[in-house]
Amino acid sequence: MIQSLHDLIDKLTSGDIPTGTMGAIGIILFLFAVKAGKGFIKLVFVVLALAAFAGAVCWHLHKQGKL
């Protein structure tokens, strides 16, 4: 059971699925920031979106062997 779960996680993280997912989450968070009111909530959504984009770039560069 544990080995098959480990194999599933390895398959999911082997391709560009995490990169695309984090990029999509970043876009969605930016859209929430645009629709959000003003102040602290907007800032939180922008910071989370930037973190998602940074994670996507980091993952992509790591998979390319450039990090």
N, C-alpha and C positions, 0 to 999 in steps of 0.2 A: 504494500500500500504506500509506504513512504517513498520507495524507489519510483513508483509510477507517478507520484505527485512531483517528485524532483525532476523526472523526465519531462512532465508537462510544463513545469516552470522553465526548464531549459529551452524547450521548443518555443515557448511564447517570447522569451527574451533573446532568442538567437537572431531574429530578423529586425526589421525596422518598425515593428508594431509599437514598442515603447516610444520611439521617436515620433511617430505619427499621432499616437494617443496624447502625448504631452503637448505636442503642437496644437492639436484640436482643443485640448483643455485650455491652453493659453488663449486661443481665439475666443472661446466661449466666455472665459473670464473677462477678456477685454470688452466683449459685448455687454456683459453684466455691468462693467464699470461705466460704460457709456449710458446705460439705462438707469443706473443707480442715481440716487439723489446727489447730494454734495457732501463734502466733508470726509470723515474718517472711513466710511464704508467704501467710497469710491477709491480712496487711497489703498485700502486693503485689497480690493479686487485688482487694481493695477499691479501691486507688488506681487500678488499670487500669480498673475498672468506672466509677469517677467520671470518669476522663479520657474514656472512651467516651461517657458521658452529656453531658459538657461539650462534646465535639465535635459531638454530635447537635444540641444546643441552638444552638451557634454556627452550624452549617450551616443549620439551619432559619431562624434570624434573618437570616442572610446572604441566603438565597433570598427571604425576605419583603421585603428591602430595608430592614430596620430596623437594620442594623449599618453 
